[in-house]
Amino acid sequence: MFEHITENYRRLREEIAAVCAASGRAPGEVRLMAVTKTVPPEAVNHAIALGIDLIGENRVQELSEKRPRLNLDGVEVHLIGHLQTNKVRAVVPGVDCIQSVDSMHLAREISAKAEKSGIIQPVLAEVNIGEEERKFGFTLQSVASALEEFASLPGLRVDGLMTVAPFTRNAGKNCANFILLHKIFLDINAKKLDNIYMRTLSMGMSSDFREAIIAGSTLVRVGSALFGQRVVR
Ligand SMILES: *Cc1c(COP(=O)(O)O)cnc(C)c1O
């Protein structure tokens, strides 16, 4: 029943390895996240059995509903969708990383809740590389100074940056912005700020993961190319 997932998974691993080889990177430098929004738990479990060890959900509610039916042994769970501040307590503690920290206000709320729970919450700062009005995130210009402020929040540990590139049929159009974000990622890393570890650059999805890997991504978030087209709800 899930043969298409098996086949897609095999092909994705091969393609990622091929793009890594072609761009002089070790295949182990790029993690593959399975994006599981709208995907039923049985299909997610199938992907986990194939070797997926990292899943991403967009919505707190959907994650809570599916979680009891997922085989999450040895699997990291990241939140990748916009998080409203009133939902912070539903995921802190509870997810291995919140990739979608898109405002200073949200960063403060997460830090406060983490402190209360006695944990340090790993996060990524989300950057809106296309400067799209509909999207959340810091601008390319503002992210470095925002992170200097994040550094002072005791409940957070910043592990890197995440971006959702503009939707386009021509993924080549996103190359320049991917390269720019990789440069900012390296520049921030070079500053050696407290609490800020630029280990993860989460960029690239089904349509543009090749371009993102070439530009320096360390984590690609793939949904439809693994599970098939999502049914719009
Ligand atoms: C849905 C989603 C993805 C995966 O999208 P595909 O194009 O299906 O690979 C990746 N990242 C985020 C933040 C998403 O919401």
The ligand as a Tripos MOL2 file, in Angstrom:
@<TRIPOS>MOLECULE
LIG
   15    15     1     0     0
SMALL
NO_CHARGES

@<TRIPOS>ATOM
      1 C1          4.9670   21.7130    3.7470 C.3       1 LIG1
      2 C2          6.3070   22.1830    4.1430 C.ar      1 LIG1
      3 C3          7.4770   21.5960    3.6220 C.ar      1 LIG1
      4 C4          7.4760   20.4790    2.6080 C.3       1 LIG1
      5 O1          6.8970   20.8960    1.4010 O.3       1 LIG1
      6 P1          6.9950   19.9720    0.0820 P.3       1 LIG1
      7 O2          6.9990   20.9650   -1.0140 O.co2     1 LIG1
      8 O3          5.8020   19.1160    0.0940 O.co2     1 LIG1
      9 O4          8.2570   19.2160    0.1680 O.co2     1 LIG1
     10 C5          8.6880   22.0460    4.0990 C.ar      1 LIG1
     11 N1          8.7720   23.0470    5.0040 N.ar      1 LIG1
     12 C6          7.6780   23.6450    5.5100 C.ar      1 LIG1
     13 C7          7.8460   24.7270    6.5120 C.3       1 LIG1
     14 C8          6.4190   23.2420    5.0890 C.ar      1 LIG1
     15 O5          5.3370   23.8510    5.5780 O.3       1 LIG1
@<TRIPOS>BOND
     1     1     2 1
     2     2     3 ar
     3     2    14 ar
     4     3     4 1
     5     3    10 ar
     6     4     5 1
     7     5     6 1
     8     6     7 2
     9     6     8 1
    10     6     9 1
    11    10    11 ar
    12    11    12 ar
    13    12    13 1
    14    12    14 ar
    15    14    15 1
@<TRIPOS>SUBSTRUCTURE
     1 LIG1         1 GROUP 0 **** ****
